[in-house]
Amino acid sequence: MKEDLNNLISWLEINEIKVSTYLPEKKVNHPVLDRTEIIDNIIKSIKKGDLNAIELGCDLTIYNKLMPFGKALKCNIFTALKKQEQYINKQFREKLAKLAVKYINVAYPPRETKELCRLLRKFEPHYSRYVIDNVKSTTEEAKKWVEYLN
């Protein structure tokens, strides 16, 4: 858990200026909740179409490190991004497609694969095609996602 928290802290420090807008009004005296509340505020801002929040959400998911409540946070970010997909730039779209390949190629794809694949389907078809062409796993789960993206 400590390493997971350190991953989150590291990402927040790297993006200190960009995340300063999303600091909670009232500070929670808890080492994890204090920081995940920042991510919750970023997610709320993604839903409103905040371009900085959209970039931060993409960046956090691409960072792809374990963090407290990471699966839920990433799922919520992908869900929020689905409604704002037109604002996701080409570089982030490419990185998200590469992330999907990484997720699907592991023996047990993480829970957030579902929301990421739903987001990818909102993009131009060549991003889904990239994923389909680069998935090497032959597990049933991988086949399911390839079929979904096809």
CYANA upper distance limits for C-alpha pairs under 8 A (distance plus 0.5 A):
  1 MET  CA      5 LEU  CA      6.70
  1 MET  CA     67 MET  CA      8.32
  1 MET  CA     68 PRO  CA      7.66
  2 LYS  CA      6 ASN  CA      6.62
  3 GLU  CA      7 ASN  CA      6.73
  3 GLU  CA     67 MET  CA      8.30
  4 ASP  CA      8 LEU  CA      7.07
  4 ASP  CA     65 LYS  CA      8.13
  4 ASP  CA     66 LEU  CA      5.66
  4 ASP  CA     67 MET  CA      4.54
  4 ASP  CA     68 PRO  CA      6.35
  5 LEU  CA      9 ILE  CA      6.65
  5 LEU  CA     32 VAL  CA      7.32
  5 LEU  CA     67 MET  CA      6.08
  5 LEU  CA     68 PRO  CA      6.53
  6 ASN  CA     10 SER  CA      6.42
  6 ASN  CA     67 MET  CA      8.30
  7 ASN  CA     11 TRP  CA      6.79
  7 ASN  CA     65 LYS  CA      6.92
  7 ASN  CA     66 LEU  CA      7.26
  7 ASN  CA     67 MET  CA      6.50
  8 LEU  CA     12 LEU  CA      6.68
  8 LEU  CA     35 ARG  CA      8.21
  8 LEU  CA     67 MET  CA      6.12
  8 LEU  CA     68 PRO  CA      8.09
  9 ILE  CA     13 GLU  CA      6.58
  9 ILE  CA     35 ARG  CA      8.06
 10 SER  CA     14 ILE  CA      6.66
 11 TRP  CA     15 ASN  CA      6.74
 11 TRP  CA     60 LEU  CA      7.94
 11 TRP  CA     63 TYR  CA      8.46
 12 LEU  CA     16 GLU  CA      6.04
 12 LEU  CA     19 VAL  CA      7.54
 15 ASN  CA     19 VAL  CA      6.51
 16 GLU  CA     20 SER  CA      6.60
 17 ILE  CA     21 THR  CA      8.44
 18 LYS  CA     52 ASN  CA      7.73
 18 LYS  CA     56 LEU  CA      8.22
 19 VAL  CA     23 LEU  CA      7.42
 19 VAL  CA     38 ILE  CA      7.98
 19 VAL  CA     42 ILE  CA      8.39
 19 VAL  CA     56 LEU  CA      8.36
 22 TYR  CA     38 ILE  CA      6.08
 22 TYR  CA     39 ILE  CA      8.29
 22 TYR  CA     41 ASN  CA      6.00
 22 TYR  CA     42 ILE  CA      6.58
 23 LEU  CA     37 GLU  CA      8.24
 23 LEU  CA     38 ILE  CA      5.86
 23 LEU  CA     41 ASN  CA      7.96
 24 PRO  CA     37 GLU  CA      7.16
 24 PRO  CA     38 ILE  CA      6.80
 24 PRO  CA     41 ASN  CA      7.91
 27 LYS  CA     34 ASP  CA      7.01
 28 VAL  CA     33 LEU  CA      7.26
 28 VAL  CA     34 ASP  CA      5.58
 29 ASN  CA     33 LEU  CA      8.47
 29 ASN  CA     34 ASP  CA      7.03
 30 HIS  CA     34 ASP  CA      5.96
 31 PRO  CA     35 ARG  CA      7.49
 32 VAL  CA     36 THR  CA      6.68
 32 VAL  CA     68 PRO  CA      7.47
 33 LEU  CA     37 GLU  CA      6.35
 34 ASP  CA     38 ILE  CA      7.82
 35 ARG  CA     39 ILE  CA      7.59
 36 THR  CA     40 ASP  CA      6.79
 36 THR  CA     68 PRO  CA      8.17
 36 THR  CA     69 PHE  CA      8.40
 37 GLU  CA     41 ASN  CA      6.72
 38 ILE  CA     42 ILE  CA      6.82
 39 ILE  CA     43 ILE  CA      6.73
 39 ILE  CA     73 LEU  CA      7.92
 40 ASP  CA     44 LYS  CA      6.80
 40 ASP  CA     73 LEU  CA      8.11
 41 ASN  CA     45 SER  CA      6.70
 42 ILE  CA     46 ILE  CA      6.65
 42 ILE  CA     53 ALA  CA      5.82
 42 ILE  CA     54 ILE  CA      8.47
 42 ILE  CA     56 LEU  CA      8.02
 42 ILE  CA     57 GLY  CA      7.56
 43 ILE  CA     47 LYS  CA      6.94
 43 ILE  CA     53 ALA  CA      7.70
 43 ILE  CA     57 GLY  CA      7.69
 43 ILE  CA     76 ASN  CA      7.50
 43 ILE  CA     77 ILE  CA      6.28
 43 ILE  CA     80 ALA  CA      7.08
 44 LYS  CA     48 LYS  CA      7.20
 45 SER  CA     49 GLY  CA      6.97
 45 SER  CA     50 ASP  CA      5.90
 45 SER  CA     53 ALA  CA      6.38
 45 SER  CA     54 ILE  CA      8.38
 46 ILE  CA     50 ASP  CA      5.85
 46 ILE  CA     51 LEU  CA      7.81
 46 ILE  CA     53 ALA  CA      5.75
 46 ILE  CA     54 ILE  CA      5.70
 46 ILE  CA     57 GLY  CA      8.05
 46 ILE  CA     77 ILE  CA      8.34
 46 ILE  CA     80 ALA  CA      6.55
 46 ILE  CA     81 LEU  CA      7.13
 46 ILE  CA     84 GLN  CA      7.79
 47 LYS  CA     80 ALA  CA      5.83
 47 LYS  CA     81 LEU  CA      7.80
 47 LYS  CA     83 LYS  CA      7.52
 47 LYS  CA     84 GLN  CA      7.62
 49 GLY  CA     53 ALA  CA      8.40
 49 GLY  CA     54 ILE  CA      7.77
 49 GLY  CA     84 GLN  CA      6.70
 50 ASP  CA     54 ILE  CA      6.74
 51 LEU  CA     55 GLU  CA      6.79
 51 LEU  CA     87 TYR  CA      7.57
 52 ASN  CA     56 LEU  CA      6.70
 53 ALA  CA     57 GLY  CA      6.45
 54 ILE  CA     58 CYS  CA      6.73
 54 ILE  CA     81 LEU  CA      7.40
 54 ILE  CA     84 GLN  CA      8.34
 54 ILE  CA     87 TYR  CA      8.07
 54 ILE  CA     88 ILE  CA      7.58
 55 GLU  CA     59 ASP  CA      6.53
 55 GLU  CA     88 ILE  CA      7.88
 56 LEU  CA     60 LEU  CA      6.47
 57 GLY  CA     61 THR  CA      6.82
 57 GLY  CA     77 ILE  CA      6.46
 57 GLY  CA     81 LEU  CA      8.34
 58 CYS  CA     62 ILE  CA      6.64
 58 CYS  CA     77 ILE  CA      8.39
 58 CYS  CA     92 PHE  CA      7.03
 58 CYS  CA     96 LEU  CA      8.15
 59 ASP  CA     63 TYR  CA      6.46
 59 ASP  CA     92 PHE  CA      8.28
 60 LEU  CA     64 ASN  CA      7.40
 61 THR  CA     74 LYS  CA      6.52
 61 THR  CA     77 ILE  CA      8.29
 62 ILE  CA     95 LYS  CA      7.32
 62 ILE  CA     96 LEU  CA      7.10
 62 ILE  CA     99 LEU  CA      7.12
 66 LEU  CA     70 GLY  CA      6.71
 69 PHE  CA     73 LEU  CA      6.54
 70 GLY  CA     74 LYS  CA      6.38
 71 LYS  CA     75 CYS  CA      6.58
 71 LYS  CA    110 PRO  CA      8.27
 71 LYS  CA    111 ARG  CA      7.17
 71 LYS  CA    112 GLU  CA      6.57
 72 ALA  CA     76 ASN  CA      6.60
 72 ALA  CA    112 GLU  CA      8.24
 73 LEU  CA     77 ILE  CA      6.61
 74 LYS  CA     78 PHE  CA      6.63
 74 LYS  CA    112 GLU  CA      6.90
 75 CYS  CA     79 THR  CA      6.62
 75 CYS  CA    111 ARG  CA      8.35
 75 CYS  CA    112 GLU  CA      5.61
 75 CYS  CA    115 GLU  CA      6.34
 75 CYS  CA    116 LEU  CA      8.12
 76 ASN  CA     80 ALA  CA      6.61
 77 ILE  CA     81 LEU  CA      6.53
 78 PHE  CA     82 LYS  CA      6.74
 78 PHE  CA    115 GLU  CA      6.16
 78 PHE  CA    116 LEU  CA      6.28
 78 PHE  CA    119 LEU  CA      6.96
 79 THR  CA     83 LYS  CA      7.77
 79 THR  CA    115 GLU  CA      6.68
 79 THR  CA    119 LEU  CA      7.83
 80 ALA  CA     84 GLN  CA      7.44
 81 LEU  CA     85 GLU  CA      6.07
 81 LEU  CA    119 LEU  CA      7.62
 82 LYS  CA    118 ARG  CA      8.04
 82 LYS  CA    119 LEU  CA      5.62
 82 LYS  CA    122 LYS  CA      7.53
 84 GLN  CA     88 ILE  CA      7.85
 85 GLU  CA    119 LEU  CA      8.00
 85 GLU  CA    122 LYS  CA      7.42
 85 GLU  CA    123 PHE  CA      7.71
 88 ILE  CA     92 PHE  CA      6.90
 88 ILE  CA     93 ARG  CA      7.10
 89 ASN  CA     93 ARG  CA      6.77
 90 LYS  CA     94 GLU  CA      6.69
 91 GLN  CA     95 LYS  CA      6.78
 92 PHE  CA     96 LEU  CA      6.46
 93 ARG  CA     97 ALA  CA      6.70
 93 ARG  CA    120 LEU  CA      8.44
 93 ARG  CA    123 PHE  CA      8.17
 93 ARG  CA    127 TYR  CA      7.90
 94 GLU  CA     98 LYS  CA      6.81
 94 GLU  CA    127 TYR  CA      7.48
 95 LYS  CA     99 LEU  CA      6.63
 96 LEU  CA    100 ALA  CA      6.73
 96 LEU  CA    116 LEU  CA      8.25
 96 LEU  CA    120 LEU  CA      8.25
 97 ALA  CA    101 VAL  CA      6.95
 97 ALA  CA    120 LEU  CA      7.48
 97 ALA  CA    127 TYR  CA      6.48
 97 ALA  CA    128 SER  CA      7.67
 97 ALA  CA    130 TYR  CA      7.53
 97 ALA  CA    131 VAL  CA      6.53
 98 LYS  CA    102 LYS  CA      6.82
 98 LYS  CA    131 VAL  CA      7.52
 99 LEU  CA    103 TYR  CA      6.66
100 ALA  CA    104 ILE  CA      6.52
100 ALA  CA    113 THR  CA      7.25
100 ALA  CA    116 LEU  CA      7.27
100 ALA  CA    117 CYS  CA      7.49
100 ALA  CA    131 VAL  CA      7.19
101 VAL  CA    105 ASN  CA      6.49
101 VAL  CA    131 VAL  CA      5.90
101 VAL  CA    134 ASN  CA      6.91
101 VAL  CA    135 VAL  CA      6.17
102 LYS  CA    106 VAL  CA      7.27
103 TYR  CA    109 PRO  CA      5.70
103 TYR  CA    110 PRO  CA      7.05
103 TYR  CA    113 THR  CA      6.88
104 ILE  CA    108 TYR  CA      8.33
104 ILE  CA    109 PRO  CA      5.84
104 ILE  CA    113 THR  CA      7.73
104 ILE  CA    135 VAL  CA      7.24
104 ILE  CA    137 SER  CA      7.74
104 ILE  CA    141 GLU  CA      8.14
104 ILE  CA    142 ALA  CA      5.92
104 ILE  CA    145 TRP  CA      7.81
105 ASN  CA    109 PRO  CA      7.78
105 ASN  CA    135 VAL  CA      6.38
105 ASN  CA    136 LYS  CA      6.73
105 ASN  CA    137 SER  CA      5.46
105 ASN  CA    142 ALA  CA      7.31
106 VAL  CA    137 SER  CA      7.75
107 ALA  CA    137 SER  CA      8.14
107 ALA  CA    139 THR  CA      7.54
108 TYR  CA    141 GLU  CA      8.03
109 PRO  CA    113 THR  CA      6.93
109 PRO  CA    141 GLU  CA      7.92
109 PRO  CA    142 ALA  CA      8.39
112 GLU  CA    116 LEU  CA      6.72
113 THR  CA    117 CYS  CA      6.51
114 LYS  CA    118 ARG  CA      6.78
115 GLU  CA    119 LEU  CA      6.72
116 LEU  CA    120 LEU  CA      6.71
117 CYS  CA    121 ARG  CA      6.79
117 CYS  CA    145 TRP  CA      7.94
117 CYS  CA    149 LEU  CA      7.56
118 ARG  CA    122 LYS  CA      7.44
119 LEU  CA    123 PHE  CA      7.62
120 LEU  CA    127 TYR  CA      7.27
120 LEU  CA    128 SER  CA      6.76
120 LEU  CA    149 LEU  CA      8.47
121 ARG  CA    125 PRO  CA      7.70
121 ARG  CA    128 SER  CA      7.07
121 ARG  CA    149 LEU  CA      7.02
123 PHE  CA    127 TYR  CA      7.19
123 PHE  CA    128 SER  CA      8.37
124 GLU  CA    128 SER  CA      8.18
125 PRO  CA    129 ARG  CA      6.71
126 HIS  CA    130 TYR  CA      6.51
127 TYR  CA    131 VAL  CA      7.03
128 SER  CA    132 ILE  CA      6.68
128 SER  CA    149 LEU  CA      6.16
128 SER  CA    150 ASN  CA      7.65
129 ARG  CA    133 ASP  CA      6.51
129 ARG  CA    149 LEU  CA      8.18
129 ARG  CA    150 ASN  CA      7.88
130 TYR  CA    134 ASN  CA      6.69
131 VAL  CA    135 VAL  CA      6.58
131 VAL  CA    146 VAL  CA      8.16
132 ILE  CA    146 VAL  CA      5.98
132 ILE  CA    149 LEU  CA      7.63
132 ILE  CA    150 ASN  CA      7.78
135 VAL  CA    142 ALA  CA      8.03
135 VAL  CA    146 VAL  CA      8.21
137 SER  CA    142 ALA  CA      6.52
137 SER  CA    143 LYS  CA      8.43
138 THR  CA    142 ALA  CA      6.64
138 THR  CA    143 LYS  CA      6.89
139 THR  CA    143 LYS  CA      6.77
140 GLU  CA    144 LYS  CA      6.63
141 GLU  CA    145 TRP  CA      7.00
142 ALA  CA    146 VAL  CA      6.68
143 LYS  CA    147 GLU  CA      6.55
144 LYS  CA    148 TYR  CA      6.64
145 TRP  CA    149 LEU  CA      6.66
146 VAL  CA    150 ASN  CA      6.59
